[in-house]
């Protein structure tokens, strides 16, 4: 009976630890700075983004993953947090930056903030983060293997 109890406790602890670890494994790294990220990889989560939130914890962000590289433009509809919007291509190289983008409560009248080049990945961070880490176009975004994005060199150039 004691053995079964220890085994059940071990299974429970393993389950709890794996759940905690999996959330912590969702990160990106940029210029040596690691950010915990929420991932928006489908149309519904990309459309929702960071709308209606009053804050974004320091060291956190949202990674948007598009199915293909192409022209991207994000807007701040119903977004209450000033953001840096960073655009990356298939190779995860920074191709465009929209820094210190202000919140917008004008609904469909909010202006778009387009990428200067085709992009597949978009990272939103608290405004000022790009300046704080000295971010320059060409910087490479590292994405945690737990997010499940294939290696940049294995992706196609659509």
Buried (B, 14 or more C-beta within 10 A) or exposed (E): EEEEEEEEEEEEEEEEEEEEEEEEEBBBEBBEEEBBBBBBBEEEBBEEBBEEEEEBEEEBBBBBBBEEBEEBBBBBBBBBBBBBBBBBBBBBBBBBBBBBBEBBEEEEEBEEBBBEBBBBBBBBBBBEBBEEBEBEEEBEBEBBEBBEBEEBEEBEEE
